Amino acid sequence: MRCAFVQIYGEDIDNLSVEERSDLVAEGEAVRVRVIATALNRADLLQRRGLYPPPAGVPDHTKDIPGLEFVGNIDQLGEGVSRWAGGERVFGIVPGGAYADQVVTHQDLVATVPDNLSDDEAAAIPEAFMTSFDALVLQGEMTAGERVLIHAVASGVGTAAVQLVSAWQAQAIGTAGSRYKLDKVSKIAPLFAVNYRETDFKEAVEYEFGDHAVDVILDVVGAEYWERNIALLNTRGRLVLVGRLSGSQAKTPLGSIMSKRLRIMGTVMRARTLAEKVTVLAAFEQQVIPLLREGKLKAVVDSVFRFEDLHRATAKMENNENVGKIVVKFD
């Protein structure tokens, strides 16, 4: 197995090293997937720094390998596998280990890739679309006609979320730090765009839509946006926190939460139980994959790198240059 692993925790991208390891083995209800491509995530950058260790239960031989998503072909079945015959092209998410040309995962945590998706497109789907679908639909209970604020709308999760908002016939508001990024996203799905480097997003939203005009917020920023997010929410609004790029400590206006009867939810996919992940994937297969198959939702691939160029791909994400997903291919 060829893989990239964290040799020493720290800032330096060169801390990611490449080596050959023994092949993985699928046992019980697990399948082994020969990985064609993976995609990068902010969690990978944090793991390299030692700030986001893999959850309990990750095998020792993959604990130092980042990577949360993959596309590939099933090439080995555990003795308890009943859902797959072998050879199927599948994609999915894992709690780590996808910076490798093999992953082993439970048979119920992979899904068949729609035939209309290329390998590059398929690699860009799992983490972004499952995270945004879980946050907006399963947790945030987004419905048609609602107004939805998406922070970091040019990210992988953001470009997936803005499409889901449109598919659910809701209205999207998106923030990003450059006009270039917002223009790119506006070609993906309709949105009211806010460049947070030019204007305060709260003031821009209130000027356009009025006070307390947002029903659902998908936030990856955290502390810096906290009070403004809560101020923007309508009665019975929902705030779903999926990241904390600006910090973990925030001052919370409890009176607004009580008077507006708000719901605030934090969510991660990585540390959930097997049963919880299976439930999310089943809903994803039922509600999202048909839209991908029909072309109503699309993968947003910013760029594609060879595995040998992983350091360059990582630098692009570190510099916040991407709109959508950065894909890394093994073949």
N, C-alpha and C positions, 0 to 999 in steps of 0.2 A: 504494500500500500504506500502510495506517495502522498505526503501530507506536509502542511506548514504548521509549525507549532511555536509556542512562545518559549524561547530559550531562557530569557531573563525578563522579568516584568519591568516596564519603564516606557518612557516617551519614544525612544528611538524605534523607527520602523524596522531597522535591521535586527531588532530583537525577534522578529519573525524569521525562523530558519526552516529550511526544507530538508526532509530526509525520507528514506525508505524504511517502512516498518513492516512487521508481519501482517499478512492478510487478516482481516476481521472474519469472524465466524458467526453465522446466524444460528441461534438455538431457540427452542420452544416456539413461541408465536412470533418470533422476529424474522424479518427479511433482511438480506444484504442487498444494497443497491450499488451498482457500479456507476459512480457519479460522472455525469457529463459536464455539469457546470454548477456553480454556486453563485451567490450574490453577497455583496458586502452590506454590513449593518453597523450602526453606531455602537452597538453592544460589542462588536468585535474589537473596536478601537479601545473601549474601556477594559475589555478582558486583557488586552496586551499590556495595559498599564497596571494591571492587578487590581482594578477597581470594580470588576464585575465577574466574580468567579462563577463557574458553572454550579448549578444546584446539586444537592445531594442526589445520589443515584447514578450520576454520570460515571461510566467505567473509567478506571484509573488510566488505561492506555489511550484515552481520548480527552482526558481532562485538560491537557495543555494545548489542544487543537481548537481554535475558534471556528466560527461558522455555524449559522442557524438555519440554512435552507439549501435545498438541492433539487436537481432534476437528474434522472438517470434511469437505468434499466435494472429490474430485479434480476439478480444472477445467482442467488442462493436462498433457499427456504429452510427455516427451522422445522423441526419435526412436528410442531403443533400448528403449522400454518394451513389454513383452509380457504382463505379468500383469494389467494393468488396461485398461478401455475408456474410462474417464472417467465422472464423475458419482457414483461410489461414495462412500458415507459411511464414512470410515476414521478410525482413531486411531493414535497412535504417540508415540515420544519422539524428540527432537532434541537435539544438544549446545548449543543456544541458538537464539534467534530466534523463539520461540513467543509472545512478547508482540507479535504482529502478526497482521493478518488474512490473511496469506499465509505459507506455509512451503514450501520445496522440500526434498525428501528422496529417498533411494533408494527405488525401487519395492518392495524387499523389507523395508523398515523401517516399512511401514504394514500394518495389519490391518483387515479388515472389522468394523464395529461390529455386535454382535448387535442384532436388531430390537427386543428388549424393553428396551433401554437408551435413555433420553432423552439429548439432547445434554449436559445438565448432568451426568448420571451418567457418560456416556462420557468426559467431560473429566477426571473424577476417577479414572479407572482406570489409565492407562498407567504413569506413573512409580511410583506407590505399589505397584501389583500386580506390575509387572515387577521392581522392585527387591527386594521381599520374596520373590517366587517364586525369583528367581535366588539370593538369599542363603540362603534356608531349604532349597530343594529341590535346585537345581543345585550350589550350593557346599556347603551344610551337610548335604546328603544326609539330611534329616529323614525318619523313617519312623514308621509307626503305633506307638503306645504310648510314644513318647519324650516327655520333659518338655522344654519349650522356653520359655526366658526371653526376653521381648520388652521392651526398654527403650523409653520414650516411646511406650507402647502406644496413646495417644490421637492420635498423629500420623497423617498420611496413610499412611505406610509401616506404622506400628503397627496401624492398624485393618484394613489389608489382611492383614498377617501373622497376626493373631489368627484371622482367618477361614480362612487357609490351614492353620494348625495344626489347626483343627477339621476341615477337609475331609480332611486327611491322617490323621485319627483319632489325633492326638497330643494332649498336654495342655499348655495355655498358662498361663504365669505372666506377668503384665504389670505394669510400673511406670509410674506417672504422679504428678504433683504435686498432685492434688486429688481429693477424693472425688467431686465432680461429674463429672469426666472419667472416672474409673473406673466410675462407675455407668452412664454413657452407653455405654462400651465393653462392659460386661457384658450390655447388651441386644443387642449385635451378635453376640457369640460367647462361649461359656463360658471363664472364666479364673479363676485365683487372683490376686486383685488386691492390689497393694502400693502404698500411698501413701508415697512416699519422703520426704515432708516430715514424716510422723508416725513412721516407723519405718525402721530400716536394712534395706534390701532383703535383704541377705545373712542377717541374723538372722531375718527373717520367713520366708524360704524354708527355712532350716535347721530352724527350729522346726516348720514344717508338714510338711516332706518328709524331713528328716534331712540328714546331711553328704553332700557331693558328689552331689547329687540331680538335677542338670541335665545334659541331654545336648547341647542346642544353645542358643546365645545369639546373639540378633540385637541388636547394640549400635550406637547412634548417639552415645553419650556420650563414650567414649574414656577419657582418662587417669584421671579421677576414679573410674571404676568398675573399672579394669583388674584390680587385684589381687583384688578381691572376686569379679569374674567368674570368674577362673581358679580361685579357691578353691571356687566352687560347682560347677564342672564335674566330671562323672563320668569314670571311665576311658574313654579314647577319645572324650572330649567334643570338641565343635567350637564355636569362637568365631568369628563372622563380624562384622567391623567394617565398618559402612557410613557412619559419621560420627564426628566428634571434637569435639562441641560443648563439651566441658570442657577441651580442650587436646590437644596432639599428643605430649607427652613423658610416658612412663609407666615406672615401675619394674616389671620383669618377674621373677617368681619362677621361674627356670629349672628348679629342682628339681621343682616341681609339673608343669611342662610335660613333663619327661622321664619322671617316675615314672608319671604318668597317661596318657602317650602322647597328649597333646592335639594337636589341629590348630587353628592360628590362621590365619585368612584375612582379608585386606583386599580390599574390592571396591568398584568404582565402575562405573557404566554409561557415563558421559559420554565418557571418554577411550578407550574400547575401539575396536578396529578394526572396519571394516565387517563383516568375516566373523564376528567374535565377536558383534556385535549381531544379525546375521541369525540366527545359531544360537540365541541367547536368544529372539528373537521367534518362531522356528519352534516351539520347545518351549512357549512361552507360548500360541501358537495351538492347539497340540495338547492341552495339559494344563489350561489355565486358562480360556480362552474358552468351552469347552463348559460349564463350571461356572457362568460368568456367564450364558450363554444359558439354562441350566436354573434360574436363580435361586438356586443353591446358594452362590454368592458374590455380594455386593452392593457397589456403590459407596457410600461413606460421604461424603456431601456436607454439609459444615458450613454453608456459606452460598454465595450466588451474587450477584456484583456485576456491574454494567455496566462496560464498558471505561473509560468516563468516570470511574468511581469507583475506579480502580486504586489510587490513593493510600490510600483508606480500607481497601480489601482488604489492602494491604500492611501497614498499621498494625495490622490485626487479627492478622496472622501475627507481626509484630514483638512484639506484646504476648502472644503465646503463648495466645491465647484460643480457638483452634479445636480441635474434635474431628473429625478427618477432613479433607477437602480444601476449600480455598477456591477456588471456580470464578469465572472472569472471562469474560463473554460479549461478543462483538463485535456480535451482531445481537439 
